[in-house]
Amino acid sequence: MGPWKKDYLDLVLVPCSLLLMFGYHLFLLYRYLKCPHTTVVGYENHNMRAWVERMFQVEVKDRGPAISVISSNITAATALSSISLVLSSLIGAWIGSSTANIFTNSYIYGSRTPSIVYIKYIALLSCFLVAFACFVQTARHFIHANFLISMPNSDIQWVASRER
């Protein structure tokens, strides 16, 4: 076995980090399904469900604070989606530039061969594009919630799923 090269860093760190990430998310999914009140996601879902039930007990004319809260969340989701799109275009510009880039030598660890560098940039780009898609979906759901809360009382039944 020869001396340790910096190129071997990718062979060790990437599988270890992916295993750690998937293990954590499986553990979090297990905790969320078995005892959701012990996770932040379950706690926030419980609080949001209570908030929505309280907002539907209020008259339509008094739902202004609820609409402003949802509007601020829409603004935050839109801003974060714009930031992730800008970062995606920045990474796309780096990918399109030449391989003799100054950032390659100072910011990339492990193997610096052109094919591996492109794979690293594309992986980073895909993460930001997934974040963009998630923030767009978040804004879509908030807009839908804003529409439903601002709607006057009607014959439409509101059904909330209860915890088991």
C-alpha positions in Angstrom: 0.0 0.0 0.0 1.4 3.3 -1.1 1.3 6.6 0.7 -2.0 8.3 1.5 -3.1 10.6 -1.3 -5.5 13.5 -1.1 -7.5 11.8 -3.9 -8.4 9.0 -1.5 -10.3 11.5 0.7 -13.4 11.3 -1.5 -13.4 7.5 -1.2 -13.6 7.7 2.6 -15.6 10.9 3.3 -18.4 10.7 0.8 -19.6 7.2 1.7 -19.2 7.9 5.4 -21.2 11.1 5.2 -23.9 9.6 3.1 -24.3 6.7 5.5 -24.4 9.1 8.4 -27.0 11.3 6.7 -29.3 8.4 5.7 -28.9 6.8 9.1 -29.9 10.0 10.8 -32.9 10.5 8.6 -34.1 6.9 9.1 -33.8 7.4 12.9 -35.7 10.7 12.6 -38.4 9.0 10.5 -38.7 6.2 13.1 -39.0 8.8 15.9 -41.6 10.8 14.0 -43.7 7.8 13.2 -43.5 6.2 16.7 -43.6 9.2 19.0 -44.0 12.4 17.0 -44.3 14.7 20.0 -40.6 14.1 20.8 -39.4 15.6 17.4 -39.3 19.2 16.4 -41.4 18.3 13.3 -44.1 16.7 15.4 -44.1 19.6 17.9 -44.4 22.2 15.1 -47.2 20.1 13.4 -49.1 20.0 16.7 -48.7 23.8 17.2 -49.7 24.6 13.6 -52.8 22.3 13.9 -53.9 24.1 17.1 -53.3 27.5 15.4 -55.4 26.6 12.4 -58.2 25.3 14.6 -58.1 28.5 16.6 -58.1 30.6 13.4 -61.2 28.9 12.1 -63.1 29.7 15.3 -62.5 33.4 14.7 -64.8 35.4 12.5 -63.7 36.1 9.0 -63.3 39.8 9.6 -60.9 39.1 12.5 -58.6 36.9 10.6 -56.2 39.7 9.6 -53.3 38.6 11.8 -53.5 35.1 10.5 -53.3 36.3 6.9 -50.4 38.6 7.7 -48.5 35.7 9.4 -49.1 33.5 6.3 -48.1 36.4 4.0 -44.8 36.8 5.9 -44.1 33.1 5.5 -44.9 33.4 1.8 -42.3 36.3 1.6 -39.7 34.2 3.4 -40.3 31.2 1.1 -40.1 33.4 -2.0 -36.8 35.0 -0.8 -35.2 31.7 0.0 -36.3 30.2 -3.3 -34.7 33.3 -5.1 -31.5 32.8 -3.1 -31.3 29.1 -4.0 -31.9 29.9 -7.7 -29.2 32.6 -7.6 -26.7 30.2 -6.0 -27.7 27.5 -8.6 -27.0 30.0 -11.5 -23.6 30.9 -9.8 -22.6 27.2 -9.6 -23.8 26.8 -13.2 -21.5 29.6 -14.2 -18.6 28.0 -12.4 -19.3 24.7 -14.2 -19.3 26.5 -17.5 -16.0 28.3 -16.8 -12.6 26.8 -17.6 -11.1 24.0 -15.6 -8.1 26.1 -14.6 -10.3 28.0 -12.2 -8.8 29.7 -9.1 -11.5 28.3 -6.9 -10.6 24.7 -7.8 -7.3 24.9 -6.0 -8.4 26.6 -2.9 -11.9 25.4 -2.1 -12.2 21.8 -3.3 -10.9 19.0 -1.1 -10.0 15.5 -2.3 -9.5 14.7 -5.9 -9.2 17.7 -8.3 -9.4 15.9 -11.6 -11.8 17.7 -14.0 -14.4 14.9 -14.1 -14.5 14.7 -10.3 -14.7 18.5 -9.9 -17.7 18.5 -12.3 -19.4 15.8 -10.4 -19.0 17.7 -7.2 -20.3 20.9 -8.8 -23.3 19.1 -10.3 -24.1 17.4 -6.9 -24.0 20.8 -5.3 -26.1 22.3 -8.1 -28.7 19.5 -7.7 -29.0 20.2 -3.9 -29.7 23.9 -4.6 -32.2 23.0 -7.3 -34.0 20.6 -5.0 -34.1 23.4 -2.3 -35.6 25.8 -4.9 -38.3 23.3 -5.8 -39.1 22.7 -2.1 -39.3 26.5 -1.4 -41.6 26.9 -4.4 -43.9 24.1 -3.1 -43.8 25.8 0.4 -44.9 29.1 -1.1 -47.7 27.3 -3.0 -49.0 25.6 0.1 -48.9 28.9 2.0 -50.8 30.7 -0.8 -53.4 27.9 -0.7 -53.7 28.3 3.1 -54.0 32.0 2.8 -56.9 31.5 0.3 -58.7 29.1 2.7 -58.3 31.2 5.8 -59.5 34.4 4.0 -62.5 32.6 2.6 -65.9 33.5 4.2 -67.9 30.9 6.1 -69.5 28.5 3.6 -70.8 25.0 3.3 -67.3 23.6 2.8 -66.4 21.3 5.6 -62.9 21.6 7.1 -61.5 18.3 8.2 -58.3 18.0 10.3 -56.7 14.7 10.7 -56.2 13.8 14.3 -53.1 12.1 15.7 -53.5 8.4 16.4 
